[in-house]
Amino acid sequence: MKFDLVKRYLIMAVGLFTMTIGIALSTKAQLGTTPISSIPFVLNIATGISLGTYTMIFNFLLVGAQFVLLRRNFTAHHLIQIAVTFIFGIFTDISVALVSGINPDGYVMCWLLTVVSSMVLALGIFIEVSSKTSMMPGEGIVLAVSETFRLKFSKVKIALDVTWISIAAVMSLILFGELCGVREGTVFAAVFVGLFIRAYSAIVRRVKPSEEESIS
């Protein structure tokens, strides 16, 4: 039993690191990063403070928002997200350093890197969710809003993605006078990361049809 728990947390760690590689690649594509990372990325560009630091701060705020929304339904299990956030922030800075030498040349190459980054991010999310341990604060806040106001998870996810993008866009216009860190690649990630996750799920179902599907 203890071995199984350790195994699942190791799988989660692999998923988290893979996710941060996808995010780091998206920042190098120069077409905007993912919706959930758009606010930290704009602040990173504006101040020079690491993306991992702002990612941690943003996710800590999301955990706090869950506490406000869920109140008595906020349990110790939700607090695991704090540890996950800390690890995710460290992984983010490591991943940014690892891809620092990647500099796509031309718009087509930027788009190619955007597609690759979304595929890698989706793979990381798929692995992380498949570990059946803790969820990321970005998923947790969607679930908290969905449960509190009795709304469909998918609709809340879309609404919050639009909210993060809108806030990041406004911040970018105020700080730089133009869109910086929020571009067409951000919209692409918002739409296609979920589709890539479904594709991975379909592949797993074909390879191991007897196993229960982790992500739909």
CORQUIHU-V781114 format. One record per residue. N is the residue number from 1. OMEGA is omega in radians with two decimals (* if undefined). Layout:
BEGIN
[[N,OMEGA] [N,OMEGA]]
END
This chain:
BEGIN
[[1,3.14] [2,3.11] [3,3.13] [4,3.13] [5,3.11] [6,3.13] [7,-3.11] [8,3.12] [9,3.05] [10,3.08] [11,3.11] [12,3.14] [13,3.08] [14,3.12] [15,3.14] [16,-3.13] [17,3.10] [18,3.09] [19,-3.10] [20,3.04] [21,3.11] [22,3.12] [23,3.14] [24,3.10] [25,-3.14] [26,3.12] [27,3.12] [28,-3.12] [29,3.07] [30,3.12] [31,-3.13] [32,-3.12] [33,-3.08] [34,-3.14] [35,-3.07] [36,-3.13] [37,-3.02] [38,3.13] [39,3.08] [40,-3.10] [41,3.11] [42,3.12] [43,3.09] [44,3.13] [45,-3.06] [46,-3.00] [47,-3.09] [48,3.05] [49,-2.96] [50,3.11] [51,3.13] [52,3.12] [53,3.14] [54,3.09] [55,3.10] [56,-3.12] [57,-3.12] [58,-3.13] [59,3.04] [60,3.10] [61,3.12] [62,3.07] [63,3.09] [64,3.11] [65,3.08] [66,3.13] [67,3.13] [68,-3.09] [69,-3.02] [70,3.14] [71,-3.08] [72,3.14] [73,3.08] [74,-3.03] [75,3.11] [76,3.12] [77,3.11] [78,-3.10] [79,3.09] [80,3.13] [81,3.14] [82,3.10] [83,3.13] [84,3.13] [85,3.13] [86,3.13] [87,-3.12] [88,3.13] [89,3.10] [90,3.11] [91,-3.13] [92,-3.14] [93,3.08] [94,-3.12] [95,3.09] [96,3.11] [97,-3.10] [98,-3.09] [99,-3.05] [100,-3.12] [101,-3.13] [102,3.13] [103,-3.09] [104,-3.11] [105,3.10] [106,-3.05] [107,-3.13] [108,3.13] [109,3.08] [110,3.12] [111,3.12] [112,3.12] [113,3.09] [114,3.12] [115,3.13] [116,-3.12] [117,3.12] [118,3.11] [119,3.13] [120,3.10] [121,3.13] [122,3.11] [123,3.12] [124,3.11] [125,3.14] [126,3.14] [127,-3.10] [128,-3.14] [129,3.14] [130,3.13] [131,3.10] [132,3.11] [133,3.12] [134,3.08] [135,3.05] [136,3.12] [137,3.10] [138,3.07] [139,-3.12] [140,-3.12] [141,3.08] [142,-3.14] [143,-3.13] [144,3.11] [145,-3.14] [146,-3.12] [147,-3.08] [148,-3.07] [149,3.10] [150,3.13] [151,3.12] [152,-3.12] [153,-3.08] [154,-3.14] [155,3.12] [156,3.12] [157,3.14] [158,-3.11] [159,-3.13] [160,3.07] [161,3.10] [162,3.13] [163,3.14] [164,-3.13] [165,-3.12] [166,3.12] [167,3.14] [168,3.13] [169,3.12] [170,3.10] [171,-3.14] [172,3.14] [173,3.13] [174,-3.05] [175,-3.04] [176,-3.09] [177,3.12] [178,3.10] [179,-3.13] [180,-3.09] [181,3.11] [182,-3.09] [183,-3.07] [184,3.11] [185,3.09] [186,3.11] [187,3.11] [188,-3.14] [189,-3.13] [190,-3.09] [191,-2.91] [192,3.11] [193,3.11] [194,3.13] [195,3.10] [196,3.10] [197,3.10] [198,3.12] [199,3.10] [200,3.12] [201,3.14] [202,3.13] [203,-3.14] [204,3.13] [205,3.14] [206,-3.13] [207,-3.12] [208,-3.06] [209,-3.10] [210,-3.09] [211,3.13] [212,-3.12] [213,-3.10] [214,-3.06] [215,3.09] [216,*]]
END
